């Protein structure tokens, strides 16, 4: 995450905390308000963890591999299991 994204995230979490505080004033210690407060707290913890860990590096090779539209050679699939597509290995089509 960039510094700007992290700042925006922290600002948004702070705003959520304020909103949950307002809800606590209206609804008291209702279970839904406690859950929301817990969720916002967890968001803060997770955001802090992200801020302390380096972002993953994405490598782009720039090389694209073209996959042909032609059918695969049938011998490639000989003896393959049809499990998951409705077939059974003992059935010959």
C-alpha positions in Angstrom: 0.0 0.0 0.0 1.3 3.5 -0.8 1.6 6.1 1.9 -1.5 7.9 0.5 -3.5 4.7 0.6 -2.5 3.9 4.1 -3.3 7.5 5.2 -6.7 7.2 3.6 -7.3 3.9 5.3 -6.3 5.2 8.7 -8.5 8.3 8.2 -11.5 6.1 7.2 -11.0 3.8 10.2 -10.9 6.8 12.4 -14.2 8.0 10.9 -15.7 4.6 11.5 -14.6 4.8 15.2 -16.4 8.1 15.5 -19.5 6.7 13.9 -19.5 3.7 16.2 -19.1 6.0 19.1 -22.2 8.0 18.0 -24.1 4.7 17.7 -23.0 3.7 21.2 -24.5 7.0 22.4 -27.8 6.2 20.7 -28.1 2.5 21.3 -26.0 2.0 24.5 -24.1 -1.2 24.9 -26.2 -3.2 22.4 -24.6 -6.3 21.0 -24.7 -5.0 17.5 -22.7 -1.9 18.6 -20.2 -4.1 20.4 -19.7 -6.2 17.3 -19.2 -3.1 15.1 -16.7 -1.7 17.6 -14.9 -5.0 17.6 -14.8 -5.0 13.8 -13.4 -1.5 13.6 -10.8 -2.4 16.2 -9.8 -5.4 14.1 -9.6 -3.2 11.0 -7.2 -0.9 12.9 -5.0 -3.8 13.9 -4.9 -5.3 10.4 -4.1 -1.9 8.9 -1.3 -1.5 11.4 0.0 -4.9 10.4 -0.1 -4.0 6.7 1.7 -0.7 7.5 4.5 -2.6 9.2 5.0 -5.2 6.5 6.5 -4.6 3.1 4.1 -5.0 0.1 4.7 -8.0 -2.1 6.7 -7.5 -5.2 4.9 -8.1 -8.5 7.1 -9.2 -11.3 5.9 -8.7 -14.9 7.9 -10.5 -17.5 6.2 -8.7 -20.3 6.4 -12.0 -22.3 3.1 -13.4 -23.4 2.5 -17.0 -24.3 0.0 -17.5 -27.1 -2.3 -20.5 -26.6 -3.6 -21.8 -29.8 -7.4 -22.2 -30.4 -6.9 -25.6 -32.1 -8.0 -28.7 -30.3 -5.5 -30.6 -28.2 -4.1 -33.9 -29.5 -6.4 -36.7 -28.2 -3.4 -38.8 -27.1 -2.7 -36.2 -24.5 -5.9 -37.1 -22.7 -5.6 -40.9 -23.1 -6.1 -42.5 -19.7 -7.0 -39.3 -18.0 -9.7 -39.5 -15.3 -13.0 -37.8 -16.2 -13.8 -37.1 -12.5 -15.7 -33.9 -12.1 -17.1 -33.7 -15.6 -19.7 -36.5 -15.1 -17.8 -39.3 -16.7 -16.4 -42.5 -15.3 -13.0 -43.9 -16.2 -14.5 -47.3 -17.1 -16.9 -45.9 -19.6 -15.5 -45.6 -23.2 -17.2 -43.1 -25.4 
